[in-house]
Amino acid sequence: MIIDDMQQTLELLGNIKYFFFNMEETEKKLSTELYNKEGERDDLLHEIELSDLNIGERSNTYKKLKSVLQERRIIKDKIELINTIKPYASKFITKGICAETDATIKNIETLKSNQENRQYTPRVLQNLKCAKKKKEE
């Protein structure tokens, strides 16, 4: 990242804002997904335990169970990552990084707008082209 590139800086700050603002929501969503996968796993285990399945049905149930367990593992790994990041993030959140990031993004957008709409008012030489432009508007 180039620190003097305004657009890259805005993108970075937007990512930081998204990271801190959505961590809790992402964790809740993943917890719900995990709960559902564990329910699917339990259903399949009960199917194996309580049903008299033929070879084809056993094979299909096994494949479904394996798939559910793999999906569950992916979700658990994501939750584990979030739980590892949370202590770090909570320190910044308590220091007000969310509000500070928002304010900085707004300040940079204002700066960008000001730089794009620059005008100069001559101090001595009033017949300059930039002075005429301002008078015409």
C-alpha positions as protocol buffer text, in pm:
chain_id: "A"
residue {
  index: 1
  type: MET
  ca { x: 0 y: 0 z: 0 }
}
residue {
  index: 2
  type: ILE
  ca { x: 120 y: 346 z: -85 }
}
residue {
  index: 3
  type: ILE
  ca { x: 50 y: 576 z: 208 }
}
residue {
  index: 4
  type: ASP
  ca { x: 33 y: 889 z: -5 }
}
residue {
  index: 5
  type: ASP
  ca { x: -236 y: 744 z: -234 }
}
residue {
  index: 6
  type: MET
  ca { x: -567 y: 885 z: -114 }
}
residue {
  index: 7
  type: GLN
  ca { x: -783 y: 614 z: -274 }
}
residue {
  index: 8
  type: GLN
  ca { x: -577 y: 329 z: -127 }
}
residue {
  index: 9
  type: THR
  ca { x: -591 y: 497 z: 214 }
}
residue {
  index: 10
  type: LEU
  ca { x: -970 y: 525 z: 192 }
}
residue {
  index: 11
  type: GLU
  ca { x: -995 y: 158 z: 92 }
}
residue {
  index: 12
  type: LEU
  ca { x: -773 y: 53 z: 383 }
}
residue {
  index: 13
  type: LEU
  ca { x: -976 y: 258 z: 631 }
}
residue {
  index: 14
  type: GLY
  ca { x: -1296 y: 112 z: 486 }
}
residue {
  index: 15
  type: ASN
  ca { x: -1159 y: -239 z: 541 }
}
residue {
  index: 16
  type: ILE
  ca { x: -1057 y: -151 z: 897 }
}
residue {
  index: 17
  type: LYS
  ca { x: -1404 y: -13 z: 964 }
}
residue {
  index: 18
  type: TYR
  ca { x: -1566 y: -326 z: 819 }
}
residue {
  index: 19
  type: PHE
  ca { x: -1333 y: -548 z: 1023 }
}
residue {
  index: 20
  type: PHE
  ca { x: -1419 y: -388 z: 1357 }
}
residue {
  index: 21
  type: PHE
  ca { x: -1787 y: -315 z: 1290 }
}
residue {
  index: 22
  type: ASN
  ca { x: -1877 y: -663 z: 1164 }
}
residue {
  index: 23
  type: MET
  ca { x: -1679 y: -893 z: 1390 }
}
residue {
  index: 24
  type: GLU
  ca { x: -1962 y: -952 z: 1636 }
}
residue {
  index: 25
  type: GLU
  ca { x: -2220 y: -997 z: 1361 }
}
residue {
  index: 26
  type: THR
  ca { x: -1995 y: -1246 z: 1181 }
}
residue {
  index: 27
  type: GLU
  ca { x: -1942 y: -1441 z: 1502 }
}
residue {
  index: 28
  type: LYS
  ca { x: -2319 y: -1462 z: 1564 }
}
residue {
  index: 29
  type: LYS
  ca { x: -2380 y: -1576 z: 1206 }
}
residue {
  index: 30
  type: LEU
  ca { x: -2112 y: -1844 z: 1235 }
}
residue {
  index: 31
  type: SER
  ca { x: -2250 y: -1962 z: 1571 }
}
residue {
  index: 32
  type: THR
  ca { x: -2592 y: -2004 z: 1412 }
}
residue {
  index: 33
  type: GLU
  ca { x: -2440 y: -2196 z: 1120 }
}
residue {
  index: 34
  type: LEU
  ca { x: -2249 y: -2417 z: 1365 }
}
residue {
  index: 35
  type: TYR
  ca { x: -2567 y: -2486 z: 1563 }
}
residue {
  index: 36
  type: ASN
  ca { x: -2746 y: -2588 z: 1242 }
}
residue {
  index: 37
  type: LYS
  ca { x: -2461 y: -2814 z: 1130 }
}
residue {
  index: 38
  type: GLU
  ca { x: -2453 y: -2982 z: 1470 }
}
residue {
  index: 39
  type: GLY
  ca { x: -2828 y: -3040 z: 1437 }
}
residue {
  index: 40
  type: GLU
  ca { x: -2774 y: -3197 z: 1094 }
}
residue {
  index: 41
  type: ARG
  ca { x: -2499 y: -3416 z: 1239 }
}
residue {
  index: 42
  type: ASP
  ca { x: -2723 y: -3529 z: 1525 }
}
residue {
  index: 43
  type: ASP
  ca { x: -3006 y: -3607 z: 1282 }
}
residue {
  index: 44
  type: LEU
  ca { x: -2778 y: -3823 z: 1070 }
}
residue {
  index: 45
  type: LEU
  ca { x: -2637 y: -4001 z: 1375 }
}
residue {
  index: 46
  type: HIS
  ca { x: -2990 y: -4078 z: 1493 }
}
residue {
  index: 47
  type: GLU
  ca { x: -3073 y: -4204 z: 1144 }
}
residue {
  index: 48
  type: ILE
  ca { x: -2781 y: -4446 z: 1171 }
}
residue {
  index: 49
  type: GLU
  ca { x: -2871 y: -4547 z: 1527 }
}
residue {
  index: 50
  type: LEU
  ca { x: -3246 y: -4591 z: 1491 }
}
residue {
  index: 51
  type: SER
  ca { x: -3308 y: -4692 z: 1129 }
}
residue {
  index: 52
  type: ASP
  ca { x: -3256 y: -5023 z: 959 }
}
residue {
  index: 53
  type: LEU
  ca { x: -3069 y: -4899 z: 651 }
}
residue {
  index: 54
  type: ASN
  ca { x: -2972 y: -5104 z: 349 }
}
residue {
  index: 55
  type: ILE
  ca { x: -2625 y: -5074 z: 194 }
}
residue {
  index: 56
  type: GLY
  ca { x: -2716 y: -4790 z: -43 }
}
residue {
  index: 57
  type: GLU
  ca { x: -2889 y: -4591 z: 231 }
}
residue {
  index: 58
  type: ARG
  ca { x: -2591 y: -4642 z: 464 }
}
residue {
  index: 59
  type: SER
  ca { x: -2358 y: -4517 z: 192 }
}
residue {
  index: 60
  type: ASN
  ca { x: -2568 y: -4206 z: 129 }
}
residue {
  index: 61
  type: THR
  ca { x: -2601 y: -4135 z: 501 }
}
residue {
  index: 62
  type: TYR
  ca { x: -2225 y: -4176 z: 546 }
}
residue {
  index: 63
  type: LYS
  ca { x: -2155 y: -3934 z: 260 }
}
residue {
  index: 64
  type: LYS
  ca { x: -2398 y: -3678 z: 404 }
}
residue {
  index: 65
  type: LEU
  ca { x: -2248 y: -3716 z: 750 }
}
residue {
  index: 66
  type: LYS
  ca { x: -1894 y: -3672 z: 617 }
}
residue {
  index: 67
  type: SER
  ca { x: -1998 y: -3360 z: 425 }
}
residue {
  index: 68
  type: VAL
  ca { x: -2174 y: -3211 z: 730 }
}
residue {
  index: 69
  type: LEU
  ca { x: -1870 y: -3283 z: 949 }
}
residue {
  index: 70
  type: GLN
  ca { x: -1636 y: -3115 z: 699 }
}
residue {
  index: 71
  type: GLU
  ca { x: -1860 y: -2807 z: 675 }
}
residue {
  index: 72
  type: ARG
  ca { x: -1884 y: -2799 z: 1056 }
}
residue {
  index: 73
  type: ARG
  ca { x: -1502 y: -2807 z: 1082 }
}
residue {
  index: 74
  type: ILE
  ca { x: -1468 y: -2510 z: 846 }
}
residue {
  index: 75
  type: ILE
  ca { x: -1716 y: -2311 z: 1055 }
}
residue {
  index: 76
  type: LYS
  ca { x: -1538 y: -2404 z: 1380 }
}
residue {
  index: 77
  type: ASP
  ca { x: -1204 y: -2296 z: 1231 }
}
residue {
  index: 78
  type: LYS
  ca { x: -1353 y: -1957 z: 1139 }
}
residue {
  index: 79
  type: ILE
  ca { x: -1495 y: -1914 z: 1489 }
}
residue {
  index: 80
  type: GLU
  ca { x: -1157 y: -2005 z: 1634 }
}
residue {
  index: 81
  type: LEU
  ca { x: -994 y: -1734 z: 1419 }
}
residue {
  index: 82
  type: ILE
  ca { x: -1246 y: -1476 z: 1538 }
}
residue {
  index: 83
  type: ASN
  ca { x: -1192 y: -1577 z: 1900 }
}
residue {
  index: 84
  type: THR
  ca { x: -817 y: -1532 z: 1850 }
}
residue {
  index: 85
  type: ILE
  ca { x: -866 y: -1185 z: 1700 }
}
residue {
  index: 86
  type: LYS
  ca { x: -1129 y: -1063 z: 1950 }
}
residue {
  index: 87
  type: PRO
  ca { x: -893 y: -962 z: 2235 }
}
residue {
  index: 88
  type: TYR
  ca { x: -686 y: -755 z: 1991 }
}
residue {
  index: 89
  type: ALA
  ca { x: -994 y: -596 z: 1837 }
}
residue {
  index: 90
  type: SER
  ca { x: -1164 y: -523 z: 2168 }
}
residue {
  index: 91
  type: LYS
  ca { x: -869 y: -310 z: 2281 }
}
residue {
  index: 92
  type: PHE
  ca { x: -907 y: -90 z: 1974 }
}
residue {
  index: 93
  type: ILE
  ca { x: -1285 y: -82 z: 1999 }
}
residue {
  index: 94
  type: THR
  ca { x: -1271 y: 39 z: 2360 }
}
residue {
  index: 95
  type: LYS
  ca { x: -1029 y: 312 z: 2253 }
}
residue {
  index: 96
  type: GLY
  ca { x: -1285 y: 432 z: 2000 }
}
residue {
  index: 97
  type: ILE
  ca { x: -1126 y: 314 z: 1676 }
}
residue {
  index: 98
  type: CYS
  ca { x: -1466 y: 280 z: 1510 }
}
residue {
  index: 99
  type: ALA
  ca { x: -1557 y: 645 z: 1565 }
}
residue {
  index: 100
  type: GLU
  ca { x: -1204 y: 759 z: 1485 }
}
residue {
  index: 101
  type: THR
  ca { x: -1200 y: 558 z: 1162 }
}
residue {
  index: 102
  type: ASP
  ca { x: -1534 y: 705 z: 1058 }
}
residue {
  index: 103
  type: ALA
  ca { x: -1411 y: 1056 z: 1133 }
}
residue {
  index: 104
  type: THR
  ca { x: -1087 y: 998 z: 941 }
}
residue {
  index: 105
  type: ILE
  ca { x: -1274 y: 863 z: 638 }
}
residue {
  index: 106
  type: LYS
  ca { x: -1500 y: 1171 z: 638 }
}
residue {
  index: 107
  type: ASN
  ca { x: -1199 y: 1402 z: 678 }
}
residue {
  index: 108
  type: ILE
  ca { x: -1018 y: 1240 z: 385 }
}
residue {
  index: 109
  type: GLU
  ca { x: -1331 y: 1261 z: 169 }
}
residue {
  index: 110
  type: THR
  ca { x: -1360 y: 1631 z: 256 }
}
residue {
  index: 111
  type: LEU
  ca { x: -991 y: 1680 z: 178 }
}
residue {
  index: 112
  type: LYS
  ca { x: -1035 y: 1504 z: -156 }
}
residue {
  index: 113
  type: SER
  ca { x: -1335 y: 1722 z: -242 }
}
residue {
  index: 114
  type: ASN
  ca { x: -1147 y: 2038 z: -144 }
}
residue {
  index: 115
  type: GLN
  ca { x: -848 y: 1939 z: -354 }
}
residue {
  index: 116
  type: GLU
  ca { x: -1065 y: 1863 z: -656 }
}
residue {
  index: 117
  type: ASN
  ca { x: -1249 y: 2197 z: -631 }
}
residue {
  index: 118
  type: ARG
  ca { x: -955 y: 2426 z: -559 }
}
residue {
  index: 119
  type: GLN
  ca { x: -979 y: 2792 z: -641 }
}
residue {
  index: 120
  type: TYR
  ca { x: -736 y: 3072 z: -597 }
}
residue {
  index: 121
  type: THR
  ca { x: -813 y: 3430 z: -518 }
}
residue {
  index: 122
  type: PRO
  ca { x: -530 y: 3651 z: -644 }
}
residue {
  index: 123
  type: ARG
  ca { x: -390 y: 3897 z: -394 }
}
residue {
  index: 124
  type: VAL
  ca { x: -248 y: 4155 z: -631 }
}
residue {
  index: 125
  type: LEU
  ca { x: -291 y: 4060 z: -997 }
}
residue {
  index: 126
  type: GLN
  ca { x: -667 y: 4061 z: -1045 }
}
residue {
  index: 127
  type: ASN
  ca { x: -666 y: 4000 z: -1422 }
}
residue {
  index: 128
  type: LEU
  ca { x: -544 y: 3639 z: -1393 }
}
residue {
  index: 129
  type: LYS
  ca { x: -741 y: 3362 z: -1555 }
}
residue {
  index: 130
  type: CYS
  ca { x: -812 y: 3188 z: -1222 }
}
residue {
  index: 131
  type: ALA
  ca { x: -955 y: 3512 z: -1086 }
}
residue {
  index: 132
  type: LYS
  ca { x: -1184 y: 3550 z: -1387 }
}
residue {
  index: 133
  type: LYS
  ca { x: -1305 y: 3195 z: -1344 }
}
residue {
  index: 134
  type: LYS
  ca { x: -1414 y: 3269 z: -992 }
}
residue {
  index: 135
  type: LYS
  ca { x: -1586 y: 3596 z: -1096 }
}
residue {
  index: 136
  type: GLU
  ca { x: -1777 y: 3417 z: -1374 }
}
residue {
  index: 137
  type: GLU
  ca { x: -1921 y: 3161 z: -1134 }
}
